[in-house]
Structures are given as C-alpha cells and as structure tokens.
Amino acid sequence: MAKAEWRRRNGEGGMAKAASYQSDASRFVVVTLISYKKEVSQSGAKKENWTVKNNNPILSRHRVVSNEEWLEARRALLREEKEAMKRHDEFTKRQRDLPWRKVEKSYIFATTAGDVSLCDLFEGRTQLFIKHFMMGPDQDWQCPGCTLEVSHVDGLLDYFEHHDMSYVAVGRAPIAQIEAVRRKMGWKFKWVSSSNSDFNYDFHVSFRPAELANHRAIYNFREFDPKESEDLSGNSIFYKDKRGQVFHTYSTFGRGGEQFLGIYGFFDLLPRGREENGPTHALPDWASFKTKHIHNYPKLPLSESL
C-alpha cells in the first residue's frame, strides 16, 4: 500500500495490521505492524519514519525510513566504506612486503603425467598459488570449505595465467584418488599429490602420527592440538626468479582463507548475512549441502574387503 493511501485510511499516527504471510525463507508466519510517524526536526524539515514490528528478527531490527533518510545514511556509510578500502589497500601492501624465505628443500609431486618438482608447478610463470586441499589417503568425506574455495577457480584460470600466476591444488592423497575426485566434481584446475614428499608436513597442513599421539602440532603459525585431524587446509604463495630460485612469500590458514572466497562478498551484504548460526558457527553450516552426501572412498565391511 502506498504511504499516501495508508495515511488517507488510517491518519497520521495510527497503526494498522499490514501483512500476515508465510515466509518461504524462514518458514514461519510473520505478522507485521507498520506505524507511520511524521516528525519535524529542529531545523524545521519534515522527517518521515516507518517502523516495522513483527516476529521476524531480520525485519525487526531494521527501521524503514524515507528516501531522504536512507540516502543520508547510505552516504555516511559510503564514506566509511571508502576509508575501509584504503586501509585494506594499505594492509595488502604489508602482506606483499613481508620478508621472503628461500625454499631450499626439494619437493616432488605426483601428477597424472608423472612426477614433477615444485619449480615445474610454476609452468614458466614467476608466481605460484598453492591451495592446500584437505584430502588424505582413502578419505571418504570431502572438505566443504576446500570444495567451496576451489569452486571459485575454474572461471578465473585464464585471468590467473594472464597475470603471470599458476594455480595448483595439493593434497596428500594418492594421485589416482585425487584425480577421481577432480573428475567427479568437473574441476579443470591442476591438482597434484604430495604423498611422496614432506611438503604437507613442512607447511604444517598435515600431521604425523607422533604429533597426533602427543596432541601437539603447528597450524596457523602456533601450537595446537590436532585431535584426530591428519590434514587441514590453507593457502601458500611462491615466487621463482630467473635463476630458478623459489621463495615462499606468504601463507594463510583458518579464516585467512576467506579472502579467496568471493561468495562472501555477496552474502555479507544480504539481509540474512552468512547465516552461520550453528552447529559449527562457521562455513560448514551453509556450505556442507554440496558435500554431505559425497562418499569418495567408503569403507567396506570387513567381509567385503577380504
């Protein structure tokens, strides 16, 4: 109902039952009451304020205002957004300005075409982005976070390569198991196995039996208890110079990987937000639908495995 018509029927300060409907998103009945109030500010300007009251928490915490008030609020937030963007630009420069460390150790990775070195993964480029994919040998389940992150990639591969960057996922599972998952998911990016090297252990995304037994390992640059997790996820960046020297320039783990999840840019602006409301209060709350029914290597009953 238009505001003018509402005012004609109900007066300036009245209250009316405006809607009672079934919300498809939240699946409960929402009863909305809208009150209209006209105020005169100290400057003499007329100010309209529409208050929405209902049992939907998304609507209840938002005021409905006039176009003028909305524009005033949006412009104020825009100023803050621009400052935040400037601070973000400064922060990413600090990330790039971190000191580097030379990779002295030789690492071999298995591919469908044979073994390759870390240098080979650059494929003639100077920059290498590695996704530490959380996949160990014979792992039946599939990591929802890793799955979501790499799902962003295929459409960007041409842009990556044009920007002198190679993208490679690395998992500890054997290459045959990795390739089976890659094909099943329809992914095009390169995915290799570190099963025959210490790469995953040296970059602290996989944990040896002794670390699991002692409940002490390193992840995200600090000591922690891996509990029963043999593998975790992360991202690492490398640079190769003209002499073939390789340098480790940056790594990030945990929520640091959110900077590579473009989907959050959409969700964070939606009225309902990320909806990470439990049970994990993290990405699996909403992203697990894609992987919860996937069984890559189901364990057979003992009678069938003999």
C-alpha positions in Angstrom: 0.0 0.0 0.0 1.4 3.4 -0.9 2.1 5.8 2.0 -0.3 8.4 0.8 -3.2 5.9 0.7 -2.2 4.4 4.1 -2.3 7.9 5.6 -5.7 8.6 4.0 -7.2 5.5 5.6 -5.5 5.5 8.9 -4.4 9.0 9.8 -1.0 10.4 10.7 -0.3 8.5 13.9 -2.3 5.3 13.5 -1.2 1.7 13.5 -2.6 -1.0 11.2 -2.0 -4.6 10.5 -0.2 -4.6 7.2 0.7 -8.1 6.5 0.3 -11.7 7.6 2.1 -14.1 5.3 4.2 -17.2 5.2 7.9 -16.6 4.7 9.4 -19.1 2.3 12.9 -18.3 3.5 12.3 -18.7 7.3 9.2 -20.9 7.1 7.2 -19.2 9.9 4.3 -16.9 9.8 5.3 -13.2 10.0 2.8 -10.7 11.3 3.9 -7.2 10.5 2.7 -4.0 12.0 3.7 -0.8 10.4 3.4 2.5 12.2 3.8 5.8 10.5 5.0 8.9 12.2 5.8 12.4 10.9 8.3 14.4 12.8 9.6 17.9 12.5 13.3 18.2 13.1 14.9 21.1 14.9 15.8 22.6 11.6 12.1 22.6 10.6 12.5 19.9 8.0 9.8 17.2 8.0 11.0 13.7 8.7 9.1 10.5 8.0 9.8 7.4 9.9 8.2 4.0 9.3 8.8 1.4 12.0 8.4 -2.3 11.2 7.3 -4.5 14.1 7.0 -8.3 13.7 8.2 -11.6 14.9 10.8 -11.9 12.1 14.2 -11.0 13.6 15.6 -9.9 10.3 12.8 -7.3 9.8 12.5 -6.3 13.5 16.0 -4.9 13.8 15.6 -2.5 10.8 13.9 0.8 10.5 12.0 1.7 7.4 12.7 5.3 6.6 12.0 7.9 3.9 14.1 8.1 0.8 15.9 11.2 2.1 16.9 9.5 5.4 18.0 6.4 3.5 20.2 8.4 1.2 21.7 10.3 4.2 22.5 7.0 6.0 23.9 5.4 2.8 26.2 8.4 2.1 27.6 8.3 5.6 28.3 4.6 5.3 29.9 5.1 1.9 32.4 7.4 3.5 33.3 4.7 5.9 33.5 2.1 3.2 36.0 4.2 1.2 38.2 4.6 4.3 38.0 0.8 4.9 39.0 0.2 1.3 42.0 2.5 1.7 43.0 0.7 4.9 42.6 -2.6 3.1 44.9 -1.5 0.2 47.5 -0.5 2.8 47.1 -3.8 4.6 47.5 -5.9 1.4 50.7 -4.0 0.7 52.0 -5.0 4.1 51.2 -8.6 3.2 53.2 -8.3 0.0 56.0 -6.6 1.8 56.6 -9.5 4.2 60.1 -10.9 4.1 60.5 -14.0 2.0 62.3 -17.3 2.7 64.1 -19.3 0.2 62.9 -22.9 -0.4 66.0 -25.0 -0.1 64.3 -28.4 0.1 63.4 -30.4 -3.0 59.8 -31.4 -3.2 58.3 -34.0 -5.7 54.7 -34.1 -6.6 52.8 -36.8 -8.4 50.7 -35.9 -11.4 48.8 -38.0 -14.0 51.7 -37.4 -16.3 54.4 -38.4 -13.8 56.4 -36.8 -11.1 57.2 -33.0 -11.1 59.1 -30.6 -8.9 58.0 -27.5 -7.1 59.7 -25.5 -9.9 57.7 -27.4 -12.5 54.4 -26.3 -10.9 55.1 -22.7 -12.0 54.8 -23.8 -15.7 57.0 -21.0 -16.9 55.4 -18.3 -14.7 57.0 -16.4 -11.8 54.1 -16.7 -9.3 52.6 -19.8 -7.9 49.4 -20.0 -5.7 49.0 -23.3 -3.9 45.8 -24.4 -2.4 46.4 -26.9 0.4 43.4 -29.1 -0.2 42.3 -31.1 2.9 42.4 -34.6 1.5 44.4 -37.5 2.9 44.7 -41.1 1.6 41.4 -43.0 1.4 39.5 -40.1 2.8 35.8 -40.9 2.4 34.4 -37.4 3.1 35.1 -34.2 1.2 36.0 -31.0 2.9 33.2 -28.4 2.3 35.4 -25.4 2.8 38.1 -26.6 0.3 35.3 -27.6 -2.1 33.8 -24.1 -1.9 37.1 -22.4 -2.3 38.3 -24.2 -5.4 34.8 -23.9 -6.9 35.7 -20.2 -7.5 38.7 -21.1 -9.6 37.9 -22.6 -13.0 36.4 -19.4 -14.4 39.4 -17.4 -13.3 42.2 -19.6 -14.7 42.7 -17.5 -17.8 42.9 -14.4 -15.7 45.4 -16.0 -13.3 47.7 -17.1 -16.2 47.4 -13.7 -17.9 48.6 -12.3 -14.5 51.7 -14.5 -14.5 50.3 -16.8 -11.9 49.8 -20.6 -11.8 47.2 -22.1 -9.6 47.7 -25.6 -8.2 45.9 -27.6 -5.5 47.9 -30.0 -3.5 46.6 -32.9 -1.4 48.3 -35.8 0.5 46.0 -38.5 -1.1 47.4 -40.6 -3.9 47.1 -39.0 -7.3 44.6 -41.7 -8.5 42.2 -40.8 -5.7 42.7 -37.0 -6.3 42.1 -37.4 -10.0 38.9 -39.4 -9.4 37.5 -36.6 -7.2 38.6 -33.8 -9.6 36.9 -35.5 -12.5 33.7 -36.3 -10.5 33.5 -32.6 -9.5 34.2 -31.4 -13.0 37.1 -29.2 -12.0 39.7 -28.1 -14.5 42.5 -26.7 -12.3 45.7 -28.6 -11.8 45.6 -30.8 -8.7 48.7 -32.8 -7.6 49.7 -35.2 -4.8 52.3 -34.6 -2.2 52.1 -38.2 -1.0 55.8 -38.9 -1.7 57.3 -35.8 -0.1 57.3 -33.9 3.1 55.6 -30.9 1.6 52.4 -31.1 3.5 54.2 -31.7 6.8 56.8 -28.9 6.2 54.0 -26.4 5.6 52.0 -27.6 8.6 48.8 -28.7 6.9 49.3 -32.5 7.6 50.3 -34.1 10.9 52.4 -37.1 11.6 51.3 -40.0 13.9 53.6 -38.8 16.7 52.0 -35.3 16.6 48.5 -36.8 16.8 49.5 -39.1 19.7 51.1 -36.2 21.6 48.3 -33.8 20.8 50.9 -31.2 19.8 51.4 -29.8 16.3 51.8 -26.5 14.5 49.0 -24.9 12.5 48.4 -21.3 11.6 51.8 -20.4 13.0 51.1 -21.6 16.5 51.0 -24.8 18.5 47.6 -26.6 18.8 46.0 -30.0 19.4 45.2 -31.6 16.0 42.9 -34.0 17.8 42.1 -36.6 15.1 42.7 -34.4 12.1 45.5 -35.7 9.9 45.1 -32.9 7.4 43.9 -29.3 7.3 43.5 -26.6 4.7 45.4 -23.5 3.8 47.0 -21.4 1.0 50.6 -20.6 0.2 52.2 -18.3 -2.4 55.6 -18.7 -4.0 57.9 -16.7 -6.4 60.5 -18.0 -8.8 63.3 -15.8 -10.1 65.2 -16.1 -13.4 67.8 -18.3 -11.9 65.1 -20.8 -10.8 65.3 -19.9 -7.1 62.0 -20.4 -5.4 60.9 -18.3 -2.4 58.0 -18.7 -0.1 56.3 -15.3 0.2 53.0 -15.8 2.1 50.8 -18.4 3.7 47.4 -18.2 5.4 45.2 -20.7 7.2 41.8 -20.8 9.0 39.7 -17.8 8.4 42.6 -16.2 6.5 41.3 -18.2 3.5 38.1 -16.2 3.4 39.9 -13.6 1.3 39.8 -16.1 -1.5 36.0 -16.8 -1.1 34.3 -14.3 -3.3 30.9 -15.7 -2.4 31.2 -13.9 1.0 31.2 -10.6 -0.8 27.6 -11.4 -1.8 26.5 -13.0 1.4 27.9 -10.3 3.7 25.6 -7.7 2.1 22.4 -9.8 2.1 19.9 -9.0 4.9 20.3 -12.5 6.2 24.1 -12.4 6.1 26.2 -15.5 6.1 23.7 -17.5 8.3 26.5 -19.3 10.1 24.1 -19.9 13.0 25.2 -23.4 14.1 26.2 -26.0 14.8 29.7 -25.1 13.8 29.1 -21.3 13.5 31.3 -21.3 10.5 31.2 -22.1 6.8 30.1 -25.7 7.1 26.7 -24.5 8.5 25.6 -23.5 4.9 28.2 -25.0 2.5 28.0 -28.6 3.6 24.9 -29.3 1.4 27.3 -29.7 -1.5 29.4 -32.4 0.1 27.5 -34.1 2.8 26.3 -36.9 0.5 29.7 -37.4 -1.1 31.5 -40.6 -0.3 34.7 -40.9 -2.3 36.2 -44.0 -0.7 33.6 -45.6 1.5 35.0 -48.2 3.9 33.7 -51.6 3.0 32.5 -54.1 5.6 35.3 -56.5 6.7 33.6 -59.4 4.8 33.7 -57.4 1.5 37.2 -56.1 2.0 38.8 -59.5 2.3 
